Amino acid sequence: MIKSFVFSLLLCSVLTVAQEVKIIPQPVEVITNTGNFVISAQTSLVVSNKMDNASASFLNEYLMSYYGFKLPIVKKASKNYIKFNSLKNITGLKAEGYSLKSDANGVMIEGNSDIGTFYGMQTLIQLLPVEKSKSLKIAAVTVKDEPRFVYRGAMLDVARHFFSVEFVKKYIDYLALHKLNYFHWHLTEDQGWRIEIKKYPRLTEIGSKRNGSIVGRYPGTGSDNTPEGGFYTQEDVKEIVKYASDRFITVIPEIEMPGHSSAAIAAYPMLSCFPDEPTEIPANMISEQSKKDLASGKVKLVQETWGVFTDVYAPTEYTFNFLEDVLDEVMALFPSKYIHVGGDESPKDAWKRSAFCQQLIKEKGLKDEHELQSYFIQRMEKYINKNGRTLIGWDEILEGGLAPNAVVMSWRGEAGGIAAAKENHQVIMTPGSHVYLDHSQTKNDPEVTIGGYTNLEKIYSYEPIPKELTAEQGKYVLGAQGNVWTEYMLNPAKVEYMIFPRLSALSEVLWSPKDKKDWPKFQTKIETQKKRYDMWGANYYKGK
């Protein structure tokens, strides 16, 4: 009798191990059952509601891309099916929540909305084998799930280096596969203006091109003398926004102001406090073409080195009219509730030297140049709010007084986010210490990076709600995002190398309940996920 009991326990243990599933991000609740379901080309994809077309389309595209077959779409099936069913009132789950149940008959995914169903479909993808096959065995499971944070984002800087429409779409797919829901698109910089503005064609005719880029990480390493450029037409933007929307991802455009504006100033010098002063590029980093341009009398150039520059927007009516015109075209392209205006790293040198700026400070009763920046940002916020949108800015917008309705993106550590939350402002946490994906992944990284060291475990350990906040103040933290600054990412393969596997860790930080995070377990899951990267043909960091 005892032997029989022990044998039964051992058998149950074997079955449990055999049925273990590795899902990233970790769901709220997973129950592993005995048995399995096999997906093949004969499996029906049951879609009874057009709201679920996006989920069906994504799954079929995924199956075709990585397994070589699609599923027939039908309205009814009693067995061998994958069913989608949105608008289910699943007790205790948020709007983005879902349930998934798989057994010998098939898979049922029910969402509290079409978004929830889409996320349930992403969990199904995580259950698929990581080897190509025409017969895909998945475990019998019951999953109940919802995200912890409403904002789960990743940023891509396309201004330091331009990336094609095709790669931007692939990047969006990577976000979707990790249940991230915001794509922050950094479109303007000192080194390039990347979005077509029809009222100001010189922004792309001139501002989208630079004569070279510095070589290596450190100053004084010279220019590569290789022109770099590119921009997105408004039709490109519409295509990308639609592509993201089909994956329930909101695209947030960033138009930098008042700093990081050299490219716009090169196109329209009157945006500068000193339109007749030549662009400053260090002599040991300037390209040969830029030397010729300056010698021929050209005054303003698109920057070709990295860093922070003193030539920023002048707070004139000309500048404000320009920016409002730009935002009119941007807001017509992006339905996002949020419009990002940067606001970071804007030196006050030019404003201190400018007689106009000093007079404006007196006229407006401002204390100093920091309050002048606050005046600048608040004026733009009023325009953005008037158009039914909400301004996001980097945490420098706190300096001199925070715009009344602004959302703060805290990047210089967590202090800005803490201060904003204590003032009852919504916050998105993105501290350079934990979620900057341009930092090295190893202490002896053979790749050239911007510097820093943020390994997989450090990202996984991140807690977006700082301990300095009370429970009530913590509610102002919408979530967090990973940032991909591309000074040293010249091509898609380098971007992939820098985001993977760290994006997977970030997804679990933002989606999974705090008490479900388990670093030892995640380490085993990520090894399976790396095989999935191989299936995707994605480059990734292969170290620990």
N, C-alpha and C positions, 0 to 999 in steps of 0.2 A: 504493500500500500504506500509506504514512504517512498520506495524507489519510483513508483508510478507518479507520485506527486512531484518528486524532484525532476523526473523526466519531463513532466508537463511544464514546469517552470522553465527548464532549459529550452524547451521547444518554443515557449512564448517569448523568451529572450531572443532566440535566433530570429523569430518572425519580426520582433520589434526592430532589431538591428537592420534586417533586410528591408524594412519599410521606412527607415529613416529618410527624412527629406531635408534638403538644404535650400532654404528660400532666403533671398536677399531682396529687400529688407525683411527682417523677421516679423511675421504677422503677430497680431494681438493674441490669437489662439489657433493652435494647430493640433488636431487629433488625428493620429495615424491609425488607420484601420487595416485589417488583413485584406489581402487581395490586391488587384490592380486593374487598370483599364488600358487597352491598347488602341492607339490612334493610328489609322492608316488612311489611304486615299479613299476608302469606302465609308469612312466615318462622316456622318452628316453634321453640318454646322447649322443649327436651328436658330433662325433670327425671325421673330414674330413681330418685332417693333423696329421701325426704321431708325429709332434712336440708337440702336445697337449696331448699325452699319459700320461705324468707325472701328468698333472692337473686332467685328468679323473681318473687315478689310485688313486691319493691322495683322491679325493672326494669320490670315491666308498669305499675306506678303511674307511674313516671317517663315512660315512653313515652306513656301516655295523657294525662298532665298537660301535656307540652310538645310532643308531636307529634300527638296526637289519635288514637292507635290502640294496641291491645294485641295481644299475640302468643298464638296458641293453644298450650296446654301439652300436650305429648305425651310418651310414654315412649321412642319411637324415631324416628329420621329419618336418611336417608342423605345428604341435601343440603338446602341452604337452611335451616340450623338455627343455633341458639345452644344449645350443650350445657353443662350444669353437671355436674361430677363431683367430689364431695368424697371425703375419706379416701384420697387418692392419696399414696403415699410418694414425694414428689418429692425426689430426692437433693440434699442440701446446703441445703435450705430449712427454716426454722422452721415451727412449727405454724400461724402466720398467713400463711405463704407461699403463693404460687399461680403457675401458669403460664397464659398466654393465647396462643392461636394463632388467627389469622384468615387465611383464604384464600378463593378463589372459591367454595368449597362452604359455608363457614359459619364459626362461631366456636366454639372449644373452650376452656372455662375449667375448669382442674383445681386443686383446693385441697388442701393438706395437712390441712385441716379445713373444716367449713362456714364458718368465719370467713374462711379464706383464699379460698374460692370467692366469698364476699361482696365481698372486696376486689378480686378479679379482675373482678367485675361492675362495680365502681366505675370501674375502669380502662376497661372497655368504654364506659361513659358518657362518659368523657373523650375517647374516639375519635369519638363522635357529632358530626355537624355542629352548629354553633351557630345555624343558621337552621331554622325550622320547615319540615318537609317530610314527605310520605308515603313517600318513598324515601330511605333514609339510607345514604349511601356511607361506608364506613370503610376505612382503609388495611389492607393485608395486613401483619401484624406477628407477631413472636414475642417474648413478654415473659416474663421470669422475675423474680420480685419477692418481697420480704419487708420488714417494717419494721425500722428500726434500733433503736427504743426500744419497750419493752413498755408504757410509759405515755405516751399522746398525748392531752392533755386540753384542755378549755376550760371556764371557769367562767362562770356567769350569776348575778348578784346580782338577786334578785327581791324583796329586802327594802326597799331604798331606793325602788324603784318596782316595783309589782306588774305581772306580765305574765300574760296568759291562758294557759290550757291549750293552746289552739290555737297560740299563738306559741312556747311551750316546745317543742311537738312540731316546729314548723318549725325552731327552733334545733337540735334534735337531728338533724333531717335535714341541716342544713348541716354538722354535725360528721361525719355518716356519709359525705357526699359528698366529704369531705376525708380519709377513712380515720382519723379520730380515734376513740378508743375509750373515753374517760372524760368524763362530763358531771358537773362539780362544781356542785352546786345549793346556792347560798348562801341559806338559808331563814329565818334569824333575824338580827335586828339591833336597834340602838337605835330605828330608825325603823319597825319593823314585824316582827311574828311571822306567818309565812305558812303554817304547817302545822297542821292540826287535830290536837289531842291530846285525846282523849275524856275522860281523867281530869281534865284542867284546861281546861274550856271557856272560861274567861275569857281564856286566851291569844289566842284568836281573837275573842271577843266584844269585848274591850278592846284587846289587844295588836296586832291587825291593822290598827288605824285610827289615824291622826294628824290633827290639826286643820289642818295646813298644811305647806308646805315653803318654805325660804328661796328668794328670787329672786336669780338671778345667781350668779357664782362667789365673790364676796368677802363677808366678814362686813359686817353693817350695811346690807345691801340690802333687808332687810325680809322679811315673810312674804307668800305669795300668798293666804293665808286660804282656800285650797281644800282641803277634806278629801281624804285619800288613803287607800285601803285595799283589802283583798282578801286571800283566803287560799285554800289548796288543801285540799279535803276529803280524807279518806283514800282515798276512791274515785278522786278526781282523781290522787292520787299513784300508786295502783296502775296506773291507766291509762297514766300517763307512764312509769313504770318498765317496764311491758310493752312499750310503744311503743319505748323505747330498746333493750330486750333483743332485740327483733326485728331491730334494726339493729346488734347486737353491741356495744352501748354500755352500760357500767356507770354507773349513777347513784350518785354519792357525795353523801349529804346532809351539810350543815354546820349544826350547832347550836352557836352561839357560846357560849363560857364562858371565864373568868369575866367578861370585859368584853363590851362591845357588847350589853348585856343590859337596856337601859332599857325595851324593850317588855314583856318578861316581868315586870320589876319593877313596871311600871304595872298589870299584871294581878294580881300577887301581891306586894304591898309587903314582906311578911315575908322575901322573898328578898334584901332590901337590908340592909346593916349599920345603916342609919338609916331605918327604915320611916316615921317621922313627919316626916322632912325633905322639903320640897317639891322637885320636879324643877327643876333649874336650866336655864332657857332665857334667853339674853341678851335684855334688854329691847328692843333694836332689831331682834330677829328673831322675836319671839313673835307668834303669831296672836291675833286678837281673841277667838276661842273659848277658847284656852288661858288668856288673861288672866281670862276669866269663870270658867273651871273652878277656877283657883287661888284666885280671890276668893271662890268659893262653898265653899271648904274642901277641895276635891279636892287630894290631896297629890302623887301620882305620875302623870306623864303620859308618853305615848309621845313620844320626841324628834322635833322637826320641823326641826332644823338638822343639818348634817353635821359630822362631827368625832369627837373622842374625849371620853368623859364619865366622870366620877369615880364615879358611882353604879353599882357593879358587884356581882356576886353575893357575899353573905357566905358564908364557908366553914363554914356550920353544918350540923348533921344535917338540918335542915329543907330546906336547899338541896340537899344530896346526895341525899336521898330524892326530892325533886322531879325532879332531873336523871336519876336512875336510872329513875324512872317514865316520864319523857319518852323516854329512850333505849329503854326496852322497847317503846314503841309505834313509835318510829322504826325500830328494827331489825326489827320484824315487817313493816314496809312495804318496806324496802330490803334486798335480798339481798346487797348489796355487801360485799366483804371489808373495805372501808375505811369508817370513820366519822370525819368531820372535826369537831373540837371547837373550831376557831378558836384561842384562846389568845393572840391578838394584842392589842396596844394596850389593855392593861388597867392603868389607873393604880392606884397603890398608896395614894392619898390617904386613901380611906375606911378601908382596912385599918390605916393608920398611926394614924388617929383612934379606931379602934374598940378599946375595952377588951377585948372578946371576942377579937378577932384577935390582940392583943398577948399575951393570956394563952395562946392556942392556940400561938403561936410558941414561948413558953417551955415549954409542956407537951410539944411535939413535938421540942424541942431544935433548932429551926430558927434559922438565922443572921439572917434578915431577911424582908421581905415578898416578895422574889423567890423565896426558898426556900419561902415559904408558897404561892406560885402553883405551884411545882413539886410541892408536896404535893397541891394541888388537882388538878392535871392527872394526877399519878400515881395518885391515888385513882380518878379516872374511868377511867384506862387499865385498871386492874385489873378494873373492872366490865365494860368493853368486851371485854377479853381473855377474861374468864370466859364471855362469850357468843360466843366464837369469832371475834371481829372484831379488826381492827387500827386503832389510833388514828392519825389524821393531825392535825398541828397546824402553824400558822404558826411561823416560826423563833424567835419569842419563847419557845417552850416549852423552848429550850435554857437560858434564864436560870434559875439556881437549881438546875440539874441536870435532865438529860433523862430522861424516862420510859423505862424499859428497852426496850420493844419499839416505840416510836413511830416513825412516818415523819415526816420534817421537810419542810415545804413552804417553801422559801427564797424570801422576797419582798423583804427589805430588802437587795437586792444578792445576791451569791453567798456571802458569808462564812458565813452560817448553814448553807448546804448543804455547804460545804467542811468546816466543823467537824464536822457530823454524819457525813459520809462517812468522815472520819478516825477517828471513834469507831465505825465499822462499822454505822452506821444507814443505812437506805434513805432516799433523798432524791428529791424532785420539785422541779425548778428552775422558779421563776416570778418572776424578778427584775423589779422595777418598771422598771428601766432599759431592758429589751428586750421584755417580753411583756405589758405592761399596755395593754390595748386601749381603755382609757378616756382615754389620752393623746391629744393632738392629733396629727394626721397631717401637718400643715403648720405652719410657723412663724407664719403669719398666718391661722389657722383662723377663719372667720366663725362657726363653731358654738361655743356655750358648752361647755367641757369642764372637767374637774377640773384641767387644767394639764398640764405635761410636754410632751414632743415625741418621738414615736417613729414614724418614717416606715417605709415598706415595706422599704427597704434595711437599716435597722437591725435589724428583726425577722429578715430573711433572713440577716443576718450572724451571728445568735446561735449559739453553740456550747454546748450544755447541759452538757458535761463540762469543768469548769474546768481550766486548765493546771496549777493548783496540786496537782491530785490525781495520784497514780501510776496506772498502768494497773489495778492491783488495786483501789485505792480508787474509781476511776471506775466500777467495776461496781456500786457502790451507788447510782449515779444511775439511777433508773428511767426518767426522761424529763423532760418539762416540760409546762407548760400556759399558755394565754393567759387572762388575767383580764378580765372585763367588769363593772366596778363601775358602778352605774347612777344615781349622784347626779344626773347631768345627762342621763340618757336616759329621757325620759318616755314613749316609745312605741316600737313595734317598728321603725319606719323609722329612728329614730336609732340603735338597736342595730345594725341592718344597716349603716348608714353607717360606724359605728365599727369593725365587725369586717371589713368587706370593703374592699380586697383583702387585708388583713393576715393574716386567717385562712388564706388560701391559702399565703402565705409560711411561716407557722408549720407548716403540714402538711408542707411539704418539709423543714423543719428537723428534724422529728421522725420522718419516715418514711424519707427518702432517705439513702443512704450519704454520709458526709461528703465523699468525693472525687467524688461525682456532683453536688454543688451547683455551680451556675454562674449567677452573678448576671446577666450579659448575656443568657444564654439564657432565664432566668426572666423577664426584662423583656419578651421577645417572647411568652412563654407567657401572661403575665398579661393581655395585650391580648386574646387569644382568650378567656381566662377571664372577662373583663369582659362579653363578649358573652353568655356563659353566665349571668352574673348577670342580664343583661337578660331572658333567656329565663325565668329563675326569678321575675322580677318583684321582684327584690331591690334595695334601695337600696344605693349604695356610693359611696365617695370616688372621684371621677373624675380627680383630679390624678395627677401622676407620683410 
